Amino acid sequence: MEIAPATTLILSPLLPEAVLWALAGAALLLTGYGLLRRARGTLLRSLVALLLLGVLANPVARKEERDALPDIAVVVSDESPSQQIGERRQQTEQALAALTDKLNALPNLELRVVRAGAADADSARRDEGTRLFSALNQALTDVPRHRLAGSFLLTDGQVHDIPELAAASELTRAPLHVLLSGRPDERDRRLVVKNAPTFGMLNQPLTLTLRVEDSSILPGEMAELRFRQQDGPSFSQNVPVGRDVTIPFKLDRAGRSLIELDVPPVPGELTPLNNRAALSINGIRDRLRVLLVTGEAHAGERVWRNLLKADPNVDLVHFTILRPPDKQDGTPIRELSLIAFPIRELFEIKLNEFDLVIFDRYRRRGILPTAYFENIGRYVERGGALLEVSGPAYATPLSLYRTPLSEVFPGRPTGQVRNEPFVPRLSDIGRRHPVTANLSGAGEPGGMPNWSRWFRAVMVEAKRGETLMQTPNNEPLLLLDRVEKGRVAQVYSDHIWLWSRGFEGGGPQAELLRRLAHWLMKEPDLEEEALRAEARDGRIEVERRSLKPRSEPVTVQRPDGVEQPLQLEERGDGLATGAVGATLPGIWRIRDGQREALATVGAVNPREFADVRATPDKLRPISSASGGGVVWQRDGMPDIRLLDKGRNGSLREAAGRNWLGLIRQQDYVVTGLVLTPLAPALLMLALGIAGLMLMWRRESR
């Protein structure tokens, strides 16, 4: 588009400016001197000097041929997850179509449409919320700001990258208009966690502070708060709406735990997605208290002691019975031991303070009364952990099985002890159980493990539980069992210490015993039946562990409530894995019919759903500073007007009742240039000569 040419007057001196100014100064001094002396012909000389200076200044008329550059308008359409609520998406699409039609009809205007805010895994991880101004700046990276006629934001008003007014001077040079989706009278109930711990000691009192907010509440209104802890207790209670509430709770499992809180939706609210919140809290065990009782000194005694003492989080109490009370050698009672065996304190008063009790080659010698074995049995049933490492005495009448502990032991001795070399092997269950699965050197199923031999095994009959390790003749070597709330493990050989000594290459003794102790103390990672999920690299990775192969798929529920099946692939070691793409931020639920796992994408409580009510309050300050307006899409599309700049290029108000304005920036590019001298050389030379002759004639009289 061409615009009228513009003509300006410029000087194109024939001599350097410094010389020209020097000549002008000299002429001025001579003229002043002549006037002072009243010399004849001074005015004529001055006119001739002025004429010659004009010739040397060379005035030129410059005429520019100009082509107008189109002004630019930018429309940013919000496609964030909050825009999917209700009719907002439909409203925005209709408004976008109407707005683009109106803008395309305006002359000399270039339109750029940007769709921004769509959820993806990367933005979900960073929890950036809705970022419309980043998209607007990106659309204007190749555009000079003086060509921007104005911009439009089609959004619900919940924008999370609004710049400070002082930093938005470039954007406020042109009007910024906001077209709001949604309604001004929307209702939404939200659950806001004000304060919560990031970690806590197991079984110690913890608290969190939350608040149920509602845009329209009645005085004294209550809401039902539901508390669910992953693999833990659940409860509900009524809490007041609009007031801070403190909720007490405890963690009963080590490691990362997800706690989910939610309140039921109310009629007419926008979405239930922000009616719930999730907390990721790391459960930390206090120092583990382990009681180790060794029945007699033997070569493998220090295996257990070294393993437990190597862990700084273990508080070990270890007693070894060196001399049975029935031994008659005349030794005075006071000299039998340096420290008396505090059996009443350990097995009656403080038994429940221990996380794990280990009997290593213990035999009945009259040291512990029958009542104390009954205490140990009750300790296990109430949630305690008991490990028994059998020596040859387990097959004799002095066996611990001949005590009340027979009610919790999974293996019944047959009375035989096999004293011959053999290589321990994993059972079929052992290859899938997390305590023994993938042990180093286990070899392929049916093959020979790359472990050293053992030379003794106590023969038992498995009453219950799971046999993880066995002899080549399929006789149990390691039995695990759950007894009500507690757990029991038995190792039917006292030769595991050969692995730690490196005999014939040794074996995975440390790893096996570590896993065994952690399983007994209910570490979540060693549960034999478990379902886990974790968000990683834009995917939800699902892992199901089971002692039996399972073919049924799991159900994946997205944060928006949509469900889809996911088929898992068996690996053969007790694990089945699969993955699904994760784009929506929030809590993802995975169910297999028996268990439920949770995974969080991005922040546990994403900013996008912290408040989803449509609002003009956030964008109005920056829109007003630019001269723009804020209107509701539901009121219809206003007229679009082109406005001229105010005086001195200042910005005028660009919004009114039922109309929004764009500024004509009138930028252009010069396509041609014509220079016309105003003092032709020959004409000016003739005039100069005529002036000199006239001056000579006058002076010669």
VOGU-3710 file (C-alpha; in Angstrom, 3 decimals, decimal comma):
1> meiapattli> 0,000/0,000/0,000  1,403/3,374/-1,077  1,009/6,570/0,946  1,494/10,208/-0,112  5,153/11,183/-0,633  6,795/13,430/1,959  9,060/16,391/1,046  11,613/17,873/3,402  14,328/20,551/3,067  17,921/19,534/3,810
11> lspllpeavl> 21,383/21,052/3,329  24,075/19,311/1,328  27,178/21,593/1,790  29,768/21,749/-0,985  32,476/22,367/1,609  33,032/20,767/4,991  30,725/22,211/7,625  33,636/23,575/9,656  34,916/25,596/6,648  31,417/26,824/5,887
21> walagaalll> 30,914/27,987/9,451  34,304/29,714/9,415  33,391/31,630/6,225  30,056/32,618/7,684  31,775/33,885/10,825  34,259/35,909/8,782  31,452/37,468/6,704  29,595/38,371/9,864  32,656/40,037/11,393  33,370/42,055/8,232
31> tgygllrrar> 29,739/43,131/7,999  29,788/44,260/11,607  33,052/46,140/11,112  31,669/47,907/8,014  28,531/48,960/9,807  30,576/50,238/12,723  32,751/52,404/10,381  29,755/53,451/8,261  31,595/52,238/5,195  29,927/52,631/1,829
41> gtllrslval> 28,567/49,401/0,211  28,459/47,385/3,453  24,890/46,114/2,899  25,644/45,219/-0,699  28,732/43,285/0,374  26,640/41,501/3,010  24,028/40,444/0,450  26,716/39,141/-1,921  28,377/37,195/0,958  25,000/35,741/1,973
51> lllgvlanpv> 24,339/34,712/-1,618  27,725/32,975/-1,875  27,198/31,191/1,481  23,797/29,969/0,223  25,475/28,575/-2,891  28,063/26,766/-0,743  25,347/25,443/1,667  23,578/23,862/-1,337  19,933/23,577/-0,083  18,172/20,472/-1,455
61> arkeerdalp> 14,522/19,388/-1,479  14,273/15,652/-0,518  11,183/13,796/-1,673  10,551/10,280/-0,205  8,370/7,671/-1,900  6,819/5,587/0,940  4,995/2,249/1,232  2,931/1,756/4,359  3,728/-1,245/6,592  0,750/-3,110/8,027
71> diavvvsdes> 0,044/-2,773/11,720  0,105/-6,014/13,706  -2,541/-7,396/16,028  -1,933/-10,535/18,115  -4,650/-12,819/19,460  -3,627/-15,317/22,178  -6,135/-18,096/22,821  -5,867/-19,842/26,183  -5,970/-23,648/25,871  -4,908/-24,476/29,423
81> psqqigerrq> -6,668/-27,269/31,358  -8,857/-24,792/33,272  -10,294/-23,711/29,912  -11,775/-27,188/29,490  -14,209/-26,597/32,349  -17,877/-26,187/31,444  -18,540/-24,212/28,254  -15,318/-22,183/28,332  -13,689/-24,002/25,434  -16,791/-23,545/23,251
91> qteqalaalt> -17,134/-19,887/24,255  -13,493/-19,198/23,434  -13,638/-20,888/20,027  -16,724/-18,864/19,081  -15,146/-15,634/20,294  -11,918/-16,434/18,427  -13,804/-16,994/15,169  -15,791/-13,757/15,520  -12,726/-11,733/16,516  -10,579/-12,982/13,630
101> dklnalpnle> -13,366/-12,163/11,158  -13,555/-8,589/12,439  -9,775/-8,111/12,470  -9,281/-9,576/8,998  -11,793/-7,051/7,664  -9,712/-4,084/8,861  -7,377/-2,435/6,300  -3,599/-2,549/6,578  -3,636/-4,955/9,534  -1,673/-8,190/9,923
111> lrvvragaad> -3,215/-10,722/12,297  -1,302/-13,310/14,297  -3,192/-15,990/16,234  -1,394/-17,967/18,952  -2,799/-20,935/20,853  -1,061/-21,238/24,197  -1,257/-22,968/27,552  -1,994/-26,515/26,370  -0,861/-29,051/28,979  2,199/-31,164/28,272
121> adsarrdegt> 4,434/-33,355/30,396  7,282/-30,837/30,472  5,170/-27,910/31,693  3,424/-30,232/34,139  6,740/-31,185/35,717  7,686/-27,530/36,107  4,175/-26,600/37,321  4,208/-23,320/35,413  0,451/-22,890/35,237  -1,019/-20,829/32,384
131> rlfsalnqal> 1,654/-18,768/30,584  -0,006/-16,452/28,054  2,431/-13,533/28,231  5,331/-15,822/27,350  3,406/-16,857/24,246  2,596/-13,211/23,439  6,241/-12,157/23,716  7,282/-15,121/21,586  4,846/-14,057/18,859  6,354/-10,551/18,861
141> tdvprhrlag> 10,028/-11,504/18,809  10,400/-10,457/15,138  8,098/-7,417/15,327  9,167/-3,871/16,284  6,931/-2,716/19,109  6,041/0,472/17,200  4,134/-1,672/14,710  1,955/-3,326/17,352  -1,612/-2,037/17,023  -2,894/-4,071/19,953
151> sflltdgqvh> -3,291/-7,560/21,397  -6,148/-9,706/22,649  -6,142/-12,412/25,339  -8,987/-14,950/25,201  -8,826/-16,580/28,613  -10,626/-17,259/31,879  -8,356/-14,755/33,630  -6,333/-17,349/35,556  -2,913/-16,454/34,123  0,271/-17,194/36,050
161> dipelaaase> 2,971/-15,218/34,218  1,561/-11,687/34,384  4,539/-9,288/34,394  4,910/-6,376/36,760  3,738/-3,083/35,262  7,247/-1,649/35,452  8,554/-4,552/33,346  5,680/-4,477/30,856  6,337/-1,079/29,284  6,831/-2,613/25,829
171> ltraplhvll> 3,481/-4,392/25,986  1,594/-1,348/27,267  2,595/0,786/24,253  -0,438/-0,672/22,505  -3,817/-1,627/23,984  -4,108/-5,052/25,593  -7,695/-6,306/25,577  -9,015/-9,254/27,591  -12,017/-11,337/26,507  -13,032/-13,507/29,459
181> sgrpderdrr> -14,625/-16,929/29,162  -16,867/-18,349/31,864  -19,266/-16,379/34,050  -18,752/-13,728/36,730  -20,977/-15,591/39,226  -19,226/-18,980/39,189  -19,050/-21,091/42,347  -16,182/-23,348/43,232  -15,115/-25,144/46,397  -11,387/-25,580/46,933
191> lvvknaptfg> -9,206/-27,470/49,377  -6,078/-25,491/50,244  -3,209/-26,995/52,246  -1,691/-24,152/54,253  1,081/-26,033/56,047  2,280/-29,650/55,879  5,478/-31,536/56,786  7,736/-32,962/54,081  9,004/-35,746/56,329  8,140/-37,312/59,653
201> mlnqpltltl> 9,211/-40,019/62,060  7,254/-43,241/61,882  4,442/-43,614/64,400  5,052/-40,137/65,786  2,296/-37,469/65,913  2,266/-35,131/62,902  -0,097/-32,329/61,900  -1,109/-30,465/58,774  -3,130/-27,280/58,380  -5,713/-26,885/55,656
211> rvedssilpg> -8,656/-24,736/54,699  -11,828/-25,418/52,714  -12,600/-22,303/50,670  -15,880/-21,615/48,927  -16,938/-18,563/46,940  -20,456/-18,756/48,370  -20,870/-20,200/51,846  -23,490/-20,003/54,525  -22,614/-19,058/58,122  -21,480/-22,125/60,041
221> emaelrfrqq> -21,374/-24,348/56,943  -19,444/-27,607/57,381  -17,772/-29,907/54,870  -16,811/-33,561/55,131  -13,044/-33,969/54,901  -11,804/-37,402/53,862  -8,241/-38,437/54,739  -6,593/-41,362/52,919  -3,052/-42,560/53,448  -1,390/-44,785/50,866
231> dgpsfsqnvp> -1,389/-48,343/52,230  -2,466/-46,856/55,541  -5,493/-45,759/57,567  -8,369/-43,646/56,270  -10,893/-41,533/58,131  -13,293/-38,634/57,639  -14,405/-35,713/59,767  -16,498/-32,571/59,419  -14,562/-29,285/59,211  -15,808/-25,683/59,037
241> vgrdvtipfk> -15,730/-23,994/55,635  -13,597/-20,867/55,378  -11,484/-21,527/58,489  -8,042/-23,057/59,049  -8,204/-26,588/60,461  -5,395/-28,696/61,973  -5,479/-32,434/61,201  -3,362/-34,863/63,296  -2,019/-38,086/61,753  0,828/-40,602/61,885
251> ldragrslie> 2,991/-42,340/59,286  3,175/-46,108/59,590  5,475/-46,939/56,661  8,988/-45,925/55,756  9,796/-44,118/52,529  7,589/-41,909/50,395  3,918/-41,892/51,311  1,118/-40,104/49,503  -1,646/-38,656/51,625  -4,810/-37,660/49,797
261> ldvppvpgel> -7,364/-35,223/51,166  -10,672/-34,362/49,558  -14,069/-32,871/50,226  -17,225/-33,875/48,307  -18,349/-31,525/45,525  -21,302/-29,215/46,026  -24,094/-28,637/43,497  -23,267/-26,078/40,842  -19,506/-25,848/41,420  -17,123/-25,666/38,492
271> tplnnraals> -15,019/-28,767/38,986  -14,197/-31,312/41,703  -10,540/-31,426/40,593  -9,473/-28,854/43,189  -11,627/-30,404/45,898  -8,721/-32,676/46,676  -5,085/-32,238/47,522  -2,203/-34,642/47,882  0,866/-34,559/50,085  4,090/-36,432/49,516
281> ingirdrlrv> 5,678/-37,115/52,909  8,819/-39,110/53,506  8,528/-41,490/56,452  11,746/-41,864/58,415  12,407/-44,608/60,906  13,976/-43,763/64,185  16,987/-45,862/65,051  16,035/-49,492/64,566  16,266/-51,516/67,734  17,353/-55,099/67,117
291> llvtgeahag> 17,703/-57,809/69,772  20,149/-60,575/68,797  20,420/-63,605/71,075  23,120/-66,137/70,112  22,632/-69,509/71,774  26,293/-70,479/71,635  29,530/-69,150/70,254  30,159/-70,384/66,698  32,006/-69,421/63,532  29,070/-67,531/62,012
301> ervwrnllka> 28,160/-65,522/65,085  29,875/-62,367/63,903  28,120/-62,441/60,536  24,935/-61,075/62,062  26,740/-58,711/64,400  28,901/-57,206/61,648  25,933/-56,796/59,331  23,805/-55,004/61,912  26,602/-52,906/63,395  27,585/-51,672/59,911
311> dpnvdlvhft> 24,272/-49,788/59,688  24,448/-46,563/61,771  20,629/-46,534/62,014  20,578/-49,841/63,892  20,714/-49,912/67,667  21,872/-53,492/68,354  21,485/-55,326/71,649  23,461/-58,579/71,421  23,842/-61,362/73,970  25,790/-64,605/73,508
321> ilrppdkqdg> 25,263/-67,490/75,915  28,753/-68,803/76,586  27,971/-70,995/79,575  24,653/-72,718/80,199  23,350/-72,580/83,792  23,290/-76,367/84,058  27,048/-76,643/83,646  28,563/-77,698/86,955  32,216/-76,631/87,224  32,261/-74,935/90,593
331> tpirelslia> 32,511/-71,409/89,207  31,028/-68,850/91,653  27,783/-67,240/90,456  29,333/-63,753/90,667  32,027/-64,767/88,170  29,767/-66,365/85,556  29,414/-63,156/83,498  30,522/-59,565/83,377  26,996/-58,367/82,629  23,956/-60,251/83,831
341> fpirelfeik> 21,508/-61,366/81,120  18,511/-59,061/81,788  15,875/-61,532/80,620  12,951/-59,914/82,457  13,775/-56,445/81,129  14,247/-57,683/77,561  11,423/-60,204/77,203  8,786/-58,739/79,477  9,268/-55,009/79,977  10,913/-53,727/76,770
351> lnefdlvifd> 10,169/-56,466/74,261  7,706/-54,337/72,274  10,337/-51,607/71,818  12,374/-53,844/69,485  11,783/-53,766/65,729  13,379/-57,160/65,185  14,245/-60,132/67,397  16,825/-62,663/66,149  17,549/-66,080/67,668  20,845/-67,426/66,288
361> ryrrrgilpt> 21,443/-71,154/67,017  19,459/-70,857/70,212  18,495/-73,953/72,204  16,351/-74,387/75,279  18,564/-74,383/78,335  16,256/-73,160/81,019  17,417/-69,562/80,649  14,116/-68,202/79,297  10,959/-69,311/81,090  8,044/-70,574/79,003
371> ayfenigryv> 6,093/-67,398/79,741  8,706/-65,318/77,921  8,331/-67,422/74,762  4,623/-66,747/75,005  5,457/-63,016/75,201  7,529/-63,322/72,013  4,651/-65,071/70,246  2,247/-62,267/71,205  4,878/-59,705/70,154  4,877/-61,231/66,656
381> erggallevs> 1,079/-61,405/66,428  0,829/-57,713/67,322  3,169/-56,675/64,509  6,674/-57,674/65,604  9,387/-59,343/63,511  11,129/-62,607/64,442  14,055/-64,280/62,678  15,308/-67,712/63,713  18,564/-69,154/62,334  18,504/-72,864/63,095
391> gpayatplsl> 21,423/-74,917/64,267  21,479/-78,702/64,816  19,595/-78,223/68,107  16,409/-77,331/66,166  16,061/-81,035/65,337  16,394/-82,125/68,998  14,104/-81,968/72,054  15,937/-78,723/72,944  14,491/-77,059/69,844  12,701/-73,704/70,062
401> yrtplsevfp> 9,875/-75,494/68,298  9,224/-77,254/71,620  8,135/-73,915/73,095  5,039/-71,755/72,514  6,896/-70,326/69,503  5,725/-73,378/67,545  2,500/-71,413/67,002  4,338/-68,811/64,927  7,139/-70,882/63,329  6,292/-71,999/59,768
411> grptgqvrne> 8,637/-75,030/59,746  8,190/-78,216/61,840  11,474/-80,119/62,444  11,548/-83,762/61,342  14,362/-84,627/63,755  16,964/-85,081/61,016  20,031/-83,014/60,140  21,681/-83,378/56,721  25,456/-83,100/57,040  26,679/-83,211/53,465
421> pfvprlsdig> 27,795/-80,564/50,952  25,153/-78,937/48,770  24,572/-75,694/46,871  21,490/-73,713/48,002  19,014/-72,950/45,249  16,082/-70,615/44,769  12,621/-72,113/44,533  10,155/-71,038/41,866  8,561/-68,717/44,426  12,005/-67,529/45,476
431> rrhpvtanls> 12,742/-66,322/41,954  9,689/-64,047/42,185  9,862/-63,001/45,848  11,571/-59,587/46,374  13,755/-60,995/49,170  15,527/-63,426/46,848  14,612/-62,354/43,281  17,600/-61,438/41,116  20,166/-62,339/43,783  23,655/-62,148/42,350
441> gagepggmpn> 24,809/-65,546/41,086  21,398/-67,235/41,312  21,666/-68,450/37,714  18,887/-69,406/35,322  15,881/-71,491/36,414  16,943/-75,130/36,602  20,618/-74,216/36,451  23,359/-74,344/39,053  23,828/-71,145/41,115  27,281/-69,611/41,221
451> wsrwfravmv> 27,455/-69,857/45,004  29,673/-71,739/47,428  28,455/-74,889/49,130  26,926/-75,282/52,563  27,498/-78,403/54,652  24,569/-78,630/57,045  20,795/-78,268/56,831  18,070/-79,015/59,359  15,261/-81,018/57,786  11,829/-79,454/58,334
461> eakrgetlmq> 8,298/-79,799/57,077  6,792/-76,531/55,840  3,483/-76,053/57,658  2,745/-72,721/55,985  4,497/-69,701/54,500  6,620/-69,457/51,371  9,771/-71,490/50,703  12,292/-69,161/48,997  15,481/-71,251/49,195  15,876/-75,026/49,215
471> tpnnepllll> 18,352/-77,840/48,924  18,865/-79,716/45,643  16,352/-82,246/47,055  13,707/-79,479/47,388  13,987/-79,392/51,191  13,251/-75,936/52,708  16,203/-73,731/53,622  14,439/-70,359/53,972  10,803/-69,989/54,995  8,898/-66,701/55,321
481> drvekgrvaq> 5,477/-66,320/56,852  3,026/-63,684/58,023  1,480/-64,233/61,442  -1,477/-61,920/61,950  0,143/-58,445/62,004  3,723/-59,693/62,352  6,265/-61,582/60,276  8,504/-64,581/60,844  11,482/-65,945/58,912  13,496/-69,112/59,479
491> vysdhiwlws> 16,853/-70,115/57,983  17,425/-73,861/58,398  21,202/-73,800/58,188  23,921/-72,139/60,225  26,441/-72,159/57,341  25,509/-68,920/55,606  28,656/-67,474/57,177  30,679/-69,418/54,568  29,457/-66,934/51,948  30,760/-63,971/53,950
501> rgfegggpqa> 34,189/-65,610/54,310  34,521/-66,045/50,548  34,669/-69,836/50,705  34,650/-71,204/47,134  33,819/-67,720/45,893  31,214/-67,010/48,552  27,706/-65,790/47,809  25,322/-62,849/48,218  25,204/-63,144/51,992  25,062/-59,421/52,824
511> ellrrlahwl> 22,375/-58,655/50,227  20,230/-61,618/51,259  20,385/-60,844/54,974  19,756/-57,145/54,373  16,661/-57,859/52,281  15,477/-60,438/54,805  15,747/-58,014/57,721  14,007/-55,237/55,754  11,169/-57,552/54,727  10,662/-58,546/58,336
521> mkepdleeea> 10,445/-54,846/59,255  7,855/-54,263/56,495  9,840/-52,119/54,095  7,389/-51,196/51,273  9,921/-51,958/48,517  10,056/-55,607/49,604  6,346/-56,370/49,608  5,713/-59,539/47,610  2,281/-58,357/46,403  2,488/-54,710/45,415
531> lraeardgri> 1,411/-52,195/42,800  3,588/-49,129/42,226  3,496/-46,207/39,839  5,912/-43,365/39,194  5,912/-40,400/36,822  9,141/-40,225/34,827  10,070/-38,480/31,545  6,507/-37,726/30,523  5,185/-41,214/31,287  3,481/-43,067/34,105
541> everrslkpr> 5,561/-46,191/34,667  3,571/-48,960/36,352  5,100/-51,932/38,142  3,145/-54,840/39,619  4,873/-57,452/41,753  3,208/-60,769/42,445  4,240/-64,277/43,407  1,977/-65,627/40,644  1,864/-64,516/37,006  -1,188/-62,348/36,274
551> sepvtvqrpd> -2,539/-61,522/32,854  -5,321/-59,043/33,591  -4,614/-55,375/32,746  -4,570/-52,556/35,257  -6,871/-49,536/35,090  -5,283/-46,094/34,782  -7,400/-43,123/35,890  -6,224/-39,688/34,748  -6,593/-36,570/36,927  -9,679/-35,568/34,909
561> gveqplqlee> -11,403/-38,879/35,745  -10,962/-40,574/32,346  -10,008/-44,261/32,686  -8,075/-46,510/30,316  -6,709/-50,081/30,535  -2,992/-50,819/30,513  -1,608/-54,279/29,774  1,540/-55,103/31,737  4,377/-57,252/30,414  5,684/-60,062/32,627
571> rgdglatgav> 9,455/-60,114/33,197  9,669/-63,508/34,883  11,148/-62,261/38,174  7,852/-61,407/39,846  7,554/-58,047/38,125  5,214/-56,954/35,352  5,776/-53,494/33,891  4,082/-51,057/31,548  3,853/-47,340/30,844  1,318/-44,800/29,628
581> gatlpgiwri> 1,875/-41,236/28,442  1,185/-38,567/31,062  0,221/-35,070/29,958  -2,234/-33,825/32,565  -0,793/-32,555/35,844  -2,210/-33,951/39,045  -2,856/-37,335/40,641  -2,976/-40,457/38,478  -4,574/-43,603/39,961  -3,693/-47,141/38,955
591> rdgqrealat> -5,867/-50,071/40,113  -5,582/-53,813/39,567  -8,756/-54,872/41,355  -7,007/-55,446/44,683  -4,585/-52,577/45,121  -4,317/-48,954/44,183  -1,190/-46,932/43,419  -0,859/-43,187/43,020  1,508/-41,177/40,861  1,785/-37,417/40,586
601> vgavnprefa> 2,647/-35,525/37,424  4,187/-32,127/38,030  3,416/-30,587/41,374  1,343/-32,630/43,777  -1,179/-29,767/43,868  -0,827/-28,000/40,479  -1,203/-24,225/40,218  -3,526/-24,636/37,257  -6,328/-25,949/39,466  -5,575/-23,984/42,629
611> dvratpdklr> -8,340/-21,536/41,620  -10,364/-22,068/38,449  -12,956/-19,304/38,794  -13,029/-16,895/35,868  -11,867/-13,489/37,073  -10,992/-10,085/35,572  -9,024/-8,993/38,641  -5,621/-10,421/37,670  -5,442/-8,943/34,155  -7,300/-5,673/34,673
621> pissasgggv> -4,301/-3,635/35,986  -2,041/-4,340/32,996  -4,944/-3,993/30,553  -5,948/-0,627/32,009  -2,334/0,582/31,933  -2,274/-0,069/28,182  -5,601/1,653/27,535  -7,302/-1,685/26,834  -10,554/-3,115/28,090  -11,860/-6,261/29,781
631> vwqrdgmpdi> -15,111/-7,787/28,526  -16,954/-11,088/29,029  -17,287/-13,341/26,022  -20,822/-14,289/27,043  -21,901/-10,636/26,412  -21,097/-10,911/22,689  -18,248/-9,663/20,516  -17,763/-5,849/20,736  -16,959/-3,675/17,732  -13,322/-3,229/16,750
641> rlldkgrngs> -12,214/0,316/15,858  -9,031/1,786/14,424  -7,827/4,818/16,363  -5,237/7,473/15,652  -2,515/8,261/18,160  -2,898/11,245/20,387  -0,636/14,263/20,275  3,088/13,577/20,410  2,354/9,922/19,715  0,791/9,434/23,142
651> lreaagrnwl> -1,600/6,530/23,689  -5,261/7,321/24,065  -8,001/5,273/25,690  -8,688/2,365/23,374  -11,817/0,833/24,865  -15,340/1,954/25,520  -18,845/0,670/25,853  -19,314/-2,165/23,327  -16,095/-1,409/21,447  -12,394/-2,133/21,580
661> glirqqdyvv> -9,770/-0,153/19,730  -6,529/-0,682/17,876  -3,953/2,069/17,318  -2,930/3,081/13,788  0,834/3,049/14,076  1,335/4,315/10,454  4,748/2,786/10,050  6,260/2,759/6,536  9,266/1,840/4,459  10,981/4,258/1,998
671> tglvltplap> 10,943/2,828/-1,554  12,361/5,833/-3,453  14,240/9,106/-2,893  14,412/12,225/-5,166  16,832/15,087/-4,349  16,159/18,486/-6,075  18,747/21,298/-5,511  17,047/24,605/-4,662  20,077/26,686/-5,805  21,105/25,659/-9,373
681> allmlalgia> 24,838/26,099/-9,847  24,773/28,225/-13,070  22,015/30,477/-11,811  23,716/31,069/-8,499  27,050/31,669/-10,270  25,451/34,276/-12,548  23,849/36,000/-9,591  27,146/36,001/-7,747  28,998/37,554/-10,680  26,261/40,138/-11,134
691> glmlmwrres> 26,473/41,049/-7,489  30,252/41,438/-7,626  30,020/43,665/-10,733  27,331/45,795/-9,116  29,473/46,126/-6,016  32,580/47,072/-8,155  30,586/49,661/-10,121  29,257/51,240/-6,942  32,674/51,255/-5,285  34,446/52,769/-8,346
701> r> 32,471/56,022/-8,411
//
